[in-house]
Amino acid sequence: MARVVVDVMLKPEILDPQGQAVQRALPRLGFEGIADVRQGKRFELEVAGPVDDAALARIHEMAETFLANTVIEDFIVKVESVKVESEKAESEKAGEPK
């Protein structure tokens, strides 16, 4: 099984009121030196089977038609590795979340 991540962000020319609210709050909370904040969405898709060109094309189509509003948002599709079963078992023994 593989994980494919779709990151969706507002296009640079689109106003991001949530990002601006976070940016204004940071200095009040003691976090200085942040010039800009943009908020986005992250979708993690667990894919059954291989992530070949056909699967990536289908996920790209899904992102373009369902996950992102391409009039105001850009998106990036990328494949991430998934922990192997032995790593999962060790992290569970150590008390880490699954």
ChimeraX attribute file (.defattr): number of C-alpha atoms within 10 A of each C-alpha:
attribute: neighborCount
match mode: 1-to-1
recipient: residues
	/A:1	13
	/A:2	16
	/A:3	18
	/A:4	21
	/A:5	17
	/A:6	22
	/A:7	18
	/A:8	21
	/A:9	21
	/A:10	20
	/A:11	15
	/A:12	11
	/A:13	8
	/A:14	11
	/A:15	12
	/A:16	16
	/A:17	12
	/A:18	12
	/A:19	15
	/A:20	14
	/A:21	12
	/A:22	14
	/A:23	18
	/A:24	13
	/A:25	12
	/A:26	14
	/A:27	12
	/A:28	9
	/A:29	8
	/A:30	8
	/A:31	10
	/A:32	10
	/A:33	8
	/A:34	10
	/A:35	6
	/A:36	10
	/A:37	16
	/A:38	17
	/A:39	13
	/A:40	15
	/A:41	12
	/A:42	13
	/A:43	14
	/A:44	14
	/A:45	14
	/A:46	13
	/A:47	14
	/A:48	10
	/A:49	9
	/A:50	11
	/A:51	16
	/A:52	8
	/A:53	9
	/A:54	10
	/A:55	15
	/A:56	16
	/A:57	13
	/A:58	11
	/A:59	21
	/A:60	18
	/A:61	12
	/A:62	13
	/A:63	21
	/A:64	15
	/A:65	11
	/A:66	10
	/A:67	19
	/A:68	19
	/A:69	15
	/A:70	16
	/A:71	9
	/A:72	13
	/A:73	17
	/A:74	17
	/A:75	21
	/A:76	12
	/A:77	17
	/A:78	14
	/A:79	15
	/A:80	13
	/A:81	9
	/A:82	13
	/A:83	13
	/A:84	9
	/A:85	9
	/A:86	9
	/A:87	11
	/A:88	15
	/A:89	14
	/A:90	11
	/A:91	13
	/A:92	12
	/A:93	10
	/A:94	9
	/A:95	9
	/A:96	10
	/A:97	8
	/A:98	8
